């Protein structure tokens, strides 16, 4: 009977807090956190994925950038105006969003008879400068047939005069994921047993004219006498790259490199040799910073040779400048230069994972933010209300930049994700020496500790070491991880936040995060013989009905991906949990019963929908009122806050 009464009481409490959360959400919106720093320039960027369209959009005589961003929550077409200064490396104006409707993947730019034309999948967008995507005109072609027709992400259409007859032909590039599969692809030694990605290119020869095209059936483009095949996302760039009068081909890929196919035929007959990997002027492999690259070709600097403009997975856009020099029958390029823009709002790559703390000990809260690249960026708060921010700096540890990367076999989802790291973090004094450290997780699921051996004002981080647990035997791991933990290290589900907090209020920092099976768990800290010891996880968190909180119900690639932080959100003396949702949701702490902590999900705290992959809640005092403000990192790499903190107001003690 007592148990029933307790459950009924808790249900009423839960319902009342659901009502409270709903009321809060009605008046709680989110906006992007601005730099508030006139004159500052930062990397040009949109949200997750950048598909650049380089052309003179405003018809003022120089090349601008229109960048397609198909992610959430910043889906759109973005115009970056070239102010005409700094020649080939201008500092672009901040982005202007051109459209209000959703934009798809796979938009490509073509130049035909002096006109800029924008093609999507199976269509051309007419009068693009004025109407953007409002006038799609179907392009009729025979369907492409390939091995795994339904398994594609790239479907890139563009116009190229392949045989120099004055009439532009249709080139369609696709990828094929059928052989690659996705999960469960490694053997016990970490070797990938499934197939590769495929990137295929087809031509539809124009039997009509530019004004009345008649595109023929698809024919695979050959290289070395075989159908051309690169590692996914081909993004073909046709141009006379070796200055011999015919069209050569450079392709991108799903990962980070470029393949060059020399035309040994003529301008009227395309005959490509087998592909070779491009290198830069130093002889190093020509690579981008991240995966999912989208190159397009244009003579950006008007020097007579064709350059590459390349979009990165994290929304940035780079110039790869053609030097005009031919080496070993191949063009040579400078390393990628990431374009700059006038600073508008803070951005940390993609899938931003912020944590707030006074990192430099100057009395205000800074932001440390992870992202898909595996880096951790430091955004210094320069003071003021609203605060002014410095450009981000990548944190160092030991003698190198912090960067987690999957490499060939570190991602559950296979070697296509080699460049990703998915850094998540918590800033806390882990060893209780009075200095803030970093506790991190990543694509690997290994929880690591970067110890601060500097000072509160000038942190110096040592190279990372494992967070060790006092396991009774062999350290556990998720069942689908092919490798085994070493020593007593903590390995759990990938892409989840480690949360350091003194949960039991005994003066020692504990750890809260998902265990290897996705249950929210408490790793208690104790002292033994003067040493700090982290105990194995306990599943001590339930919902009001008494069910253990399993926050990640999937396995393999669908596991993990939960972002957390701990705080007394409602000021009742009990530590609550904030968790990723459509923005961020409150798991309200209702207290302890029968040895379990009861957390009631109050739903999203705000109105604006930010999630696609996931979000990360964080706290920092940004308006100087002595209370922590909610900050949410989103898929687009932006940081979202309540509008109230952007109002100019005096510091409140």
N, C-alpha and C positions, 0 to 999 in steps of 0.2 A: 504493500500500500504506500509506504514511504517513497519507494522508487517511482511509483506512478505519479505521486504528487510532485516529486522533484522534476520529473520529465514534463508534466503539465506546466509547472512554473517556468521551466526553461523555455518551453515552446512559446509561452506568452512573452517572455523577455525577448526571444528571438524575433517574434513578429513585431514587437514595438521598435526594435532596432532596425528591422527592415523598413519600417515606416520612416524612421529618422533618416536612414540612408537615402531613401527616395526623396525626402524633403531637401536634403543636402544637394542631391544631384540636380534638382530643379534650378538651383541658383549657382551652380558650380560648373563653369565652363573652363576651357583650356586654350591657351594661345602659345605660340612659339616664344622661347626666351631669346630676346635680342642681344646683340653685342653691345649696343649703346656706346659705340666707339667710332665716331667719325674719323675718316682717314685710314682706318685699318683695312688691310686686304688679307683675304684667306683663300683657301682652295675653292675654286668654283665647284658647285655641286647641287644636284637635285636630290631626290630620295633614293631608295633602293632601285638600282638599275638606271643606267644612263644610255640613251640611244641618240647620239648627236646627229643633227642635220645642219651642216655648215654651209651657209649661203648668205647673200646680202638681203636679209629679211626686210630691212627698212629702206633699201634702195638709196643709201647714201654713199655708195662707192667702196665700202669695205665689207669684209666677211664677218657676219655675226654668227651666233650659235642659237639655234632652237634645239632644245633638248627634250626628248620624249621621256617621261617618267611614268611607267605603268604600275607603280606600287600603291600601297595604302600606308598612310592616309594622305599622301601628297600627289596622287595621280594627276597628271596634267601635262600640258605643253608649256615649256618655260622659255622665254625670250631673254637672252643675255646680249645686251647691246655692246658692240665694239665701239668705244669712244674715239677710235682712230689714232690713239697714241701708243707708244712703245712698239710700233711696227708689228712684228709677228707674235709678240708676247704681251698683248694689251692687258690691262686690268679692267675686266668687264664691269659694266653696271650690274647692280643687284638684279636678280631675276624678276621678270614680270610674267605672271601666269596669264596665258592667252585664252584658255577655254574653261568652261564650267562643266563640260561633260567628261565622262570617262574616256581615257585613251587606251588603245590596245598596245600590245607588244608589236614589234616587227615593222616599224615604219622606216623607210629608206628614201634617201634623196637621189634624184637623177637630174642630169643637165642635158636637155634636148633642144637643139636649135636655139640656143641662148636663153632657154626658159628653164626655171626651176620647177621640178615636178616631184610630188611626194606620193609614194606608193605604199599601200598596206597590203594585207593578205587578200589577193584576188580583187583589188580595187585601186583606183587612183582618187586622191582627194583634190577636187577641182577648186580653183581660185583659193589656194591655201592661205595666202597672205591675208585675205579678208575674211574668209569663212572657216578657216582652219579645217576641221573634220566634218563640217556640216553638209558637204556635197560629195559623197562617195559615188564614184562611177564604176560599175563592175567591169572587170577585164576578163574576157572570155578566152579560156584555154582548155586544152584537154588535161585531165587529171594526171598527176605524177604517180607512177607506180614504183614502189620500192618494197623492200623486205618486210618492214614493220610499219605499215602506213599510219597506224593510230598512235605510234609512240614518238611524237615530235614536240619540240618546244620552239625551235627556230623555223620560221616560214617567211623568208626574206625575198621580196620582189623588187627588181629594179630594171631600168632600161639601159642597154648597152648596144652600141653598133658593133657587133662582133665581126662583120665581114666587110666593113668600110663601103657599104653601098648607099650610105646616107640615110637609111631607114633603121631605126633602133629596134633591136630585138629584146625579147624578154628573158631575163635571167632569174631563176627561182632557186634559192638555196634553202635546204632543209637540214634538220638533224634527225637522227634515228636512235632511240633509246632502247629498242627492243632487246638487243644482245646484252646491254649493260645491266638491265634489271634495276635493282636498287640495294636492298638490304641482303644480309646473309651471304656475302660474296667472298669472304676470306677463309683460307684454311688455317690450321693451327699455327703455321709459321708466318701468317700475315700476308700471304700471297693472294692476289685477286684472281678468282677462278671464273668469274663471269667475263663477258666480252667487253670491248671498248665502246665508247660513243662513236657514232659515225656522223660525218658532215658531208653532205652530197650536194652537187650543183647541177642543175639542168638548164638547158637553153631551149627557148621556143623561138625559132627563126621567123622573122617578120616577112610574110609573103605579100604584104600590102605596102602601105606607106605610113609615115608618121601621123598623117592626118586621118587615114583609114586603115589602121593596122589589122593584119590577119595573122595571128600567131599560130605557128604550126605545132605539131605534137612535141612533147618533151623528149629531149635527147640528153643523155648524161654527158657532161663535160669530162673529157679524158685528160689524164696526165700520165706520161710514160706509157701510153697505150692502154691504160686501165681507167675505169671510172674513178675520178678524183674522190678522195676520202680523207677528211681531216677529223680532228677530235671534237666533233660537235660544233654548233654555232658557227658556220663558215664565214658569214659576213664578207662576201667577196668584194674585192677592190680591183677593178680592171683599169690599167693605165700603162703607159710606156715607161716603166720604171727603170729600164736600162738604156733608154735613149737611143734605141736602134730602129725606131719607126713603127713598131708593132705593139699590140696590147699584151702585156704580161698580167699576171694575177698574183695578188697577195691575199691570203685568207687569215682570219682570226680563228678562234677556237673557244671551247667552253672554259678552258683553263686560262693560261696567261701568255701564250706565245704566238708567233706568226710563222706562216709557211709561204715561201716564195716559189712560184711556178713560172719559169722562163718560157716565153714563146719563141720557139726556134723555127716557126713557120713564117708567116708574113702577115701584113695588115689585113689581107683578104682571107687568109686561112689560118685559123687558130690551131697551133700544134704545141701543146704544153709538155715539157719534160717533167719527170718526177720531182716532187716538191723537196725543197731544202729549207732548213730552219734559218730564219733571219738572225743576224748578229748586229750589234751596234758598232760604232766606229772603233771601239776599243777591242773588238773581237768577242766581247761577252754576249751571251744569248740576249736577244731583244725580248724583254718581258715586261708585263704590266704588274702593278702592285697586287692585283687581286684577280679572281676568276670572272667568268661571264663577260668577257670583253667584246665590245662592238666597234670595230674599226670602220671608217669610211674614208674615201680618198678625195683630195682636193689640193690644188696648189695654194696652200694657205698663205705663204709669204711672197707670192707673185714673183718667184725667181726662176720660173720655167721648168721646175721639176715638181713631181707629185708627192705631197706629204700625206701623212695619216692623221686623222683626228679620231681619237679612241675613247669610248665611254667605258667606265669601270663599273663593277658590281656595286660599289659604294656610292655611286651617283656622281663621282668626279669625272672630268673630261681632260684628256691630255693631248698635247701636240707631239707627234713623233716626226721630227723634221728630217727631210731627205737632204743629205749633204751634196747630192749631185755626183758623188764619186762612185765608180763601179769597181768592185773588188771581187775577183774570182767569178766574174760574170754576174755578180749580184749587186743590187743597190745597197748603199750603206746609209744608216740613219743615226741620228743622235738619240740618246736615251730619252724616255718619256719626260716631258715637261708638263706638269699639271697646271692648267690655267688658273689664274687668280681672278677674284671678283671683289667688289666692294662688300665688306662684311655686313651681313644683315642679321641672321639668327644663328645661334650656336648649332654646330653639326659635328657629330662624331661618327664618320663613316656611315654604316648601316646597322640596324638593330642595336641602337645605343643602350648601354647599361650603366647609368650614372650612379655615383655615390657622392654624398656631400660631406665635406670635412674641412677644417681650417688646416690645410696641408702645409702651408708655409708659415704658420704661426703668427700671422699679422693681425689677428682679431676678427677676420671675416671668413665666411664659408666659401671655399673653392669647390670645384667639381672635378672629379676624376671619373673618366668614362671609357668603358670598353666598347668593343664593336666586333663585327664579323671578321675583320682583318687579324684579330688576336692581339692588337695593340691596346695600350691604356693611355689615353690622352689626358693631360692636365690643363684645365681651363682656370687660369688664375683670376680671381676676383680682385679688380683694381680699386674697389671701393665705390662709394656713392650709393644713392637710393633713387631710382633703381640702379643696380650695380653696373659698372663698366667692366668688360671682359677682355683679357688678352687673347691673342691667337693661340690655339692649342699647341702644346708641346708633347711629344711622345716621351713617356717615362722611360728612364734607363735603370738597369739593375746590373751590378757588377760592371763590366766594361762593354755592355751591349744594350741595345734597345729591347724592351720587353715586347716579345711577340710570340704568341702561341700559334703553331701551324699544324695542320693534320699531317702534312707530308703524304707519301704514297699509301699509307694504310692506317692513319689515325682517325679517319671519319667512319662512323658506322655505315654511312651511305656511299662509301666507295672512293676510289682514287680521283674522281672528277672534282672532289672537294679539297684537293691538296693544299690550296692557298688559304683556306678558312681556318679560323681559330676560335671565334665566338667567346671572347674573354668576358667573364663576369667577375665581380669583385665586391669586397667589403673592406672598408677602412676602419681599423681598430688596433688597439694596443694588445697584440696577441700574447706577447711575452711579459706584459706588465712591467716594462722598464721605463714607462712614462713617455714613450715615443710612438707615433702612429705607424703601423705596419700595413701591408696589404695581404689579404687572404683572397685567393683567386680560384676559379674553376674555368674550364674551357671545353673545347670540342672533345678533348680526351677523357673528361670526367675525373681527372686527377686534381685533387684539392692541394694547392700549393701556398707557401708562405714566403713573402718577400720581407725580410727583417730590415728595419730601419736602424742603421748604425750611425746616422748623422745626428742632427739636432732637431728640435721642434721647428726651428726657422729654416733649416737647410737639410731636408731629409736626404739621406744617402741609402739606397737600397742594395742589399746584397743579392746575389743570384738566388733564384728560388730554390726552396727545399720542400720536401713533402710535409704535409700535416699528418703527423703520426697518431695512430689510435692504439690503445692498449688492447689489441685483439687477443682473444684466448687461443687462437690458432692461426691458420693461413688467412690473410686479409681477403674478405669477400670482394666480389665484383659483379656487375650485371652479367647475366647469363650469356648475352650475345657478344660480349667483348672477347676478341680472340686472344689477347695477351693477358698475362697475369701480373698483379701488383707485386712490387718488391718490398722487402722489409716489412714495415708495419704501416705503409702509406694508406691514406684514405682515397679510395676510388669509388665513385658513385655515378649517378646518371649525368650524362653530358648536358652542358648549356643550362645549368641550374645555379642559382646564387647561393654562396655560403654566407650565412648570417651569424655574425659574432655578437652576442649579447649575454649579459649576466642574467639568464632566465630565472635561476633559483635564488638570486639575490644573496649570494654568499660571498661576494667580493671577487669572484673569479669569472673570467669570461668563458661562456659555454659556446657551443656551435649548434645552430639549427639549420637543417637542410634536408633534402630528400635522401633517403637511403637508397641502396642499389635497386630496390623494387618499387621505388616511387612513393613510399610512405613518408609523410612529414615526421621527422624524428629529432630527438634531443640527444646531443652528444655532451654529456656533463663533464665539467672540468673539476679535478680535485688536485690536492697536493699530496705527494707521497715522498717521504724522505727528502723534503725540501724541493722536489721537482714537480713541475706542472704536468699533469697526466690527463689525457683526453680519453674518456671511457667510450665503449662501443655504443651505437645508437639505441635509443629506446623509443618505441612507438607509443608515445604518451599523449597524443593529440587526437581528439575525437570531435565529431559534430554533435549537436545537441541530442541526437537520438542514440548516441553512444557508439557510432560507427567510426572506426579508425580512419583518419584522413589520408587517403591515397590520392595525391595530387597529380600523379602522372599515371594514367591508366594504360597507356600503350607500351609497346616494346620496340626494340631496335630504333629505327629512325624516328618513331613516334614517341619515344620515351623522353624524359627530362623536359627541357624547355620551360621550366617554371622559374619565375623571377620573384624574389621575396625580399622583404626587409622587416625589421622588428621595431616597434615604437609604441608608446602609450598614446594612441591616436586620440582617444576621447578624454584623457586626463583623469581616469578613475583609479589610477594606481596599478593597473594590470597591463602587462605588455601584450599588445595586439600584433597581428601580422598583416602587412599589406602584400598583396599578391597581384600578379599580372592578370588582366581580364580585357574587356573592351577598352579600358584605360587602366584603372587600378581598383581593386576591390578590397574591402576591409573584412578580415577574419577577426571578429571581435572576441576577446578573451572574456568568457563568462565565469572564469574561476575553475577551481579544481574539485573533482568529485571522484571518489574511489580510486585515487591515484592517477587520474587522467585529467588533462587540461581540456576544457570544452571551448572550441572555437566555432563561432556562428558566422556564416557567410552573409554579409550585409549587402552584397551586390556592389556594382560600380559606384565610385565616389563622384564621378563627373558625367556630363552629358556626351561629350565629344567621343566618337569612336576612333581609336587610334590603332587598334591591333590588326595584324595580319598574321605574321609569324608570332610575335609576342611583344610585350612591353616590359619596362623595368621601373618600379616606383623607387623614389629616393627622397630624402629630406635635406633641406639646407635653409638657413635663415637668410633670405634674399632681400627682405624689405626692412630689416633692422628693428623689428618690433620685439625681438627676443624669443620669438616662437619659430619653430621650423616650418617651412613651406614645402608643399608637395611638388615634386618634380617628376615627370614621367618621360623616360626615354622610349622612343618609338622606332618602328621599322625604318623610317626615312632618315634616321640618324639625328633628328631634331629632339630638342628638349622642351617639354610642354609644361606650362605653369598656369596658375590662376591669374587672371588679368589684374587683380588688385595689387600684386607685388610690383607691377610695372609703373604704378603711379608715384610721382614724386612726392615724398613725404619726409619729414624730419625723423631722425633716429629716435626711437622710443626706448628708454632705459629698461 
